[in-house]
């Protein structure tokens, strides 16, 4: 048998090595996970294709004025089977409007083909990875009008524009309140284009994101109300996509021929999800809590029912 002194000497040699190996593993593990998330982001290549009948998708990878990834979904509102759906409210005795859920969860729950994030909401903050709100299921309040399946869940708020969907009047963007008989309504903040003209954006307040490169989500319509666009811009991701300012995005939309456009919640909320068989798949690179490809739980969303394409390729 080995003497106690030899065993003690061996332990003195092995223990530091074990501690060092453990420390290195603990350090490398988050890096490996983070690197894997970076690899899951959509490639920085341009693409355009039909996702579903009546719905086309375009991915734009640009380098000017900075690295930017933009995602444009074009919906033909005259296509058979197209139907829009907004997250229904769930009011309770706590005074809150709705439990927070991710865009993918909303898409799966309502069996949609495509969905994006929606309105601004509160409370929402991030202090660190163990202290952030909302988490899945946390109850939150929507800012602006909310109508789902003809039921009014939240009244409009002056200054907070709203996308309105009705059987008779089609799709429109209103300053705060939708007309009677509106079936679906989801609010944003400012209307950035109206009657084909840019709307003056207020001078930036302290900590305002309007004139800073930022992740963006915008809904837009054409003059006849026959075409609806979802426009999303990834951001906060160095060398991949830094984002756009609202004036920069407005100029792009005007060049597309947009008649009216509404700025929805952006930042870490910006998400574009589609149905992929029985699963969901992200077409953009959301960033929540500084983690790419991580979906934020948010208040509400807007999605599309349509006839699934039997064999659509992955974009």
Order of alpha helices (4+ residues) and beta strands (2+ residues): alpha-beta-beta-beta-beta-beta-alpha-beta-beta-beta-beta-beta-beta-beta-beta-beta-beta-beta-beta-beta-beta-alpha-beta-beta-beta-beta-beta-beta
